[in-house]
Each structure stands twice: as structure tokens, then as C-alpha cells.
Amino acid sequence: MASTWSKIAAAGVAVIGLGAVTAWALTKPAPHPESFWANAGTPDLAHGEQLFWTGGCASCHAAAGAEGEALKVMSGGRTLPSPFGTFHIPNISPDPNAGIGGWTLAQFGNAMTRGVGPNGEHLYPSFPYGSYARMSPKDIGDLFAYLKTLPASPNVAPPHELGFPFNIRMAVGGWKLLYFSEAPRVELASGDEKIRRGQYLVEGPGHCGECHTPRNVLGGFESGKWLAGGPNPEGEGRIPGITPSGPIGSWSEADIVNYLETGFTPEYDSAGGSMVEVQKNMAHLPKSDLEAIAAYLKAVPAL
């Protein structure tokens, strides 16, 4: 009998071990290989600056209240409250110690598009790599080159304040398994080039869905509710929907473009809350990109 129980126990241990190995294989960090980034080409700094504003880098990584040229000092340090704890936004200036000055393009690209840190660790999805995953190696290379032209800052952000189990980075691998995808957020019937450009900007570097799409208890987007609005992920108030059935449903494409350029609505109201900084960033984009965003927002499913 003892021998039988020993065999059962050994089988149980083997099953648990196999399960652990399988779980690790499914959830381990998965960066792109170095060769993937060889397609970045010669950096285009002007395009990199456009991506800097499209991606809202200054809204998170510049110091709170920064204006003018101070918006280009990526010192980090702002706090990002969430239901999972408080995240402290890191320094992404060219400082070689406090920032990303010592990173390679591959390290930067894998952080941006795969949520993998420079030491091979999972990054928390408070950093919107789930959206940036749609960016091409060329775009990543241009943005990285532009960031390296900005002022260096020695500021070091404190560690995140997360309770158990959210302080276990390996758990992020499970989150990625459930929610991380490079696929389009919505399937569009139109093949119009302008709408496709808008889809790239909104779903990719613009990461509009990170605030305008409701989330479930695990922090993943609720299925079938793309851009439908919902509770503010930072905990205060609500974020409006921006589909054709939302508050901007009665706006024309020209109205949306004007709002992104000036901050004024067709009703002569103005942008408020966190949208103020977003609008200021978007105002740096060429009008053709604003028109593409407007065309996409008119083309997404009404929710």
C-alpha cells in the first residue's frame, strides 16, 4: 500500500511540475529577436517628434504642470492610481542611469511593443504597450531616436506601490495571455486609406482606447465595447464614449478635427480633465492625421 501511495504522490508531483512548466511556457516574457529591429532603418527625427506627440509621452513622463520646453524633459515621477495600487511613471529621458540612455533599440522596442523590460522582465500594462504593439519597427526607431535628442534628467521614480498578488510580475504573463493582442481592435468594412490611417493612430500610438474603453476586474478591455466609455481607470469620474452613438455622435468629421486642433467643441465648450493634455498633444499632429482620426471615429461600431 505504501508503494502505491508513493507512486500516486510521485505522479501528482509530476503533473504539478508539468503544469508549472506549461504555465511558464505560455506566460513567460516574449520579446522580439534582435533581428526584428534591423528593419527600423535610418531614423527620421521629424517623424519621431510626431509620434512623441501622438503617443502622449509628455502627458505621463514630463513633470506635473510642465509647459513649453519643460514638456520635453521626460523625468517621470508622476503617480498613476489604479484599483491594483499606485504606479510611479519612470524616467524615459536620455540619462544613462536614471533613464533610457543606456538602452538599445531592441530593448526600447520590446518595452514598447511587447511589454518586456530591458532585463527581460514583464512590464505592467499601466504602460500601454497593448496599444503600442501595433507600431512598426520604423516608427519605434524614429521615436527612440527623437527621445535621445531630449534633455537628460537624473530623476529616479520610486518603485510601484502594489499589494499582493499584483506585485508579482510573473502574474502579468497571465494577463498578457488573456488580453494582449496585436490584432485590430475592430474589423472595419471600409478599406479607405484615410480610415485605415485613423485606425492605426487611434488603436496604436494614440492609445485612445486605454481610457475610452471600459475594463473588467482584471484590467482587460471588456469585449465588444471598444471606445464605448466607462469609469475613469484612474478612479475619478467617467470617460465618455467616442463611438458614433456617444457624445460626439452628432459632430461632423470637421468638428472632431477642430476639437483636436483647438480644444473647442461645436457647442463652444472646451476640453476638460485629462483630455486637456491629450488635445494639446494632438494639436501638434498634421491636419491629415487629425482628419484620419475623425474618419475612423465615424467608422467604428456605434456603442
Buried (B, 14 or more C-beta within 10 A) or exposed (E): EEEEEEEEEEEEEEEEEEEEEEBEEEBEBBBBEEEBBEEBEEBBEEBBBBBBBBBBBBBBBBBEEBEEEEBBBBBBBBBBBBEBBEBBBBBBBBBEEBBBBEBEBBBBBBBBBBBBBBEEEBBBBBBBBBBBBBBBBBBBBBBBBBBBEBEBBEBBBEEBBBEEEBBEBBBBBBBBEEBBEEEBBBEBEEEBEBBBBBBBBBBBBBBBBBBBBBBEEEBBBEEEBBBBBBEEBBEEEEBBBBBBEBEBEEBEBEBBBBBBBEBBBBEEEEBEEBBEBBBBBBEEBEEEBBBBBBBBBBBBBEB
